[in-house]
Amino acid sequence: MAFCACGSARDCGWVLDEDAPRWPTVCMFRKQVLRSPETTAFPGARGKQSFEFNGGSGTHVDAPAHFIPGGRTIDQLRPEEL
């Protein structure tokens, strides 16, 4: 969520799935179904998935420290700076 000067919140999120935008040099989002209720037996029937994606995937903010040695980290930024 991002907060504007009027105090209201704006959803700046982006869906994280196989079609999500990504940096061209990183792996794309991958989802693998490992088990499903249809392929597992009672009483342990369940769904189980595995996900693989780059740590910078999805909606996020890169703090100055990501690029600048000694730069501020995300916890040092004030909301009004974003």
C-alpha angles and dihedrals in degrees: 000000000000122000120216126208091266089063097247123126126239123199106231093172127130124207111257107220141114091290096049117124114256142176106275095236098054131077118269123245111277128192123189124187106221098176137001133189087254093056100040129068130239131290090028096040109141147134119255128178137183124214131198124187142138117271090241094055123121131018109334144134123243109218120220088255088067089069107015124061106237092012122145119279122229093263089059094058120094118227091240089061092062 
